[in-house]
């Protein structure tokens, strides 16, 4: 296959080859406009026109899968006959690279992986999608060390004889279920494949090896080699769970992916004297069903008794013989926690069973009892259907509507781990011991209530819901979790626990007299982006026997701060700054900031801290166009801000921003002490005079004279004659963006002479005009001029009023 580095597929330029398989190459790609990185999977085939619609239909199906443990496919296309998909980029490799062929994985790590993979596959099954290619190579490691399942639906193309190479077929067939090899994949097929993966992680090799034909044949007819022969230290309960998932008959496997994961975790955490697949000790005798063969049937597990087979202890005698060889009239253990049990004829398939509700076991060879769904309704045979563009897939019918009180979508009710001790050597002694203990309590405590309190141990559990949909609570911060609990200690203080410690932001709550409570907890930024376990504990130390898995996902938020505002919108002008703070991004990721969807001038990709926070300060330059804009951001894992932050770019001085050179803002109020320099037109001597300008919200005046009211001035000459001048001055000054224009206009000017004469000055005329600009925050300077003053007198008087010429000059001021 030719190297495509440097080519462009759709909107993505291929930067480097990061993986190559038997049917597809994976490149690191970059969006040509946004600069976002993505993994581009290029199939090593050319699709004919009749195949393109099938590929597009399959891609649309997998593109709708939204789950925290499924790689998101956000684009696909066929370019020049070559199909490709754009997906989230996971830079930490795959679980195959972490555990190469022949390597073993720790059991605790396997449980964590299986829990995430199973939850993702169960979600896909609920969306009527079967993966069909579950293997370590398709389990990517996310940035938070979480597991992401990839290549949903790719098997449809890869398994076609036109595109499959023999080398890739070996790798795929090594994980294929018998029914998939026969062309009938179904949801249980993914469980078988995951079972093969767990088998390989536990012992370092897959159950079967050889050529394609040899491996396929072994999957169909050969039992997997016992795990404990390869790993003697492995608990038998763990081996039982893996072998159940690897049952040839899909109906004999676990009822769901999550049931398989729960059973594996229960088996791994069970004590040596506890059998994880059986939880009822000494149940009432259950007679065999009609037609049941009388031969012995021994459940697997360390302490399992032989099944009742007849009255005499031999075949058909009805005696029950525990593993220790001693007779007992108890029946075999009947499981009560069916979530961890297989879905076949031997056990029920209810998702949650109360501790007092037994699920009967079925002796080998007898007719299988009717299965029931999570609501107690009878199950139905699975019809056979086919997904568009792929091989035939078997799906169960949609579940019936839940009865009143059943769990609603968005809730997660984790099953309780079974905790069971072996039966006592003499089961018939147990009632006597309990009666003696009850009598002692009654004598000491003095009443039946005390006896009940001593003999009854709380078995609390919780239910958690939110506004999220799906089986797991995958939620962002600010989500409100609704938590209810039952069977805690009555009238007790309840503490909500997150990963064993008090949940951030959770308040203590009081249970009622029956041990029930309800409360709400808001997810805050103190909850790290990870998978958490939520549970509850009362004041007496009783902890809920189940827990809820809370996956806190990034949902970025931006805040923009400026020292200036236009109403409620942060504003800025040239040389001012915006401070942009972001939170709830993916931790340690690179964030790109965008202005109106394009490049944000002056910004650079910025790295978030370990809690997904980032902060930058950007100075506004001439590249920011005037007007209103929006700022958004996206991290390199594809998490984008849900809401854009508005900003406005204004001219200098507007919206409270400084004018040029730091001049006062347009709406500021301040005084300027002005000194005017000019020359006398007659004598040529320099003249200087001062005045004070008052600036307020863009208006400039000399408030001591520019009042618009008449003012008076008297001039007396040496011979004793005089005149009284009456004049009116008005201003029309403006200030904006550091630029000042001040005009003083004389609108009326008359002279009353002492000899009875009257002179009149020509009006209106500009008596003072100042134009200037700030050169710093306080300094301003400019030019001065005034109009010529012409006075008209009706007759000759003993003294003279002389007209004057226009003048020019300069002025300076300090604000």
Secondary structure, DSSP 8 states (H G I E B T S, - for coil): ----TT-EETTEEEEEEEEE-SSEEEEEEEETTT--EEEEEEEEEE--HHHHHHHHHHHHHHHT---TTB--EEEEEEETTEEEEEE---TT-BHHHHS-TT----HHHHHHHHHHHHHHHHHHHHTT---S--SGGGEEE-TTS-EEE--TTHHHHHTSTTT--HHHHHHHHTT--HHHHTT-EEHHHHHHHHHHHHHHHHHSS-S--SSHHHHHHHHHH-----HHHH-TTS-HHHHHHHHHHT-SSGGGSBSSHHHHHHHHHHHHH--TT--TT---SS-------TT---S--B-SSTT--B---BTTSSTBBB-EE-TTS-EES------S-GGGSBSSTTS---S---TT-------TTS-----B-TTS-B----EEEE-TTS-EEEE--------TT---TTEE------------SSGGGHHHHHHHHHHHHHHHH-SHHHHHHHH-----EEEEE-S--SSSEEE-TT-EEEEEEESS-TT-EEEEEETTEE-TT---EE--TTS-EEEEEE--TTS-SSEEEEEEEETTS-B-SS-EEEEE----EEEEE-SEEETTEEEE-TT-EEEEEEESS-TT-EEEEEETTEE-TT---EE--TTS-EEEEEE--TTS-SEEEEEEEEETTS-B-SS-EEEEE--TTGGG---GGG---TT-EEEEEEEEEEE-TTT--EEEEEEEEEEETTEEE-TTTTTSS-EEEEEE-TTS-EEEEEEEEEE-EEEETTEEEEEEEEEEEEEEETTS-EEEE-SSEEEEEEEEEESSSSEEEEEEEE--B-EEESS--SS----B--EEEEEEEE-
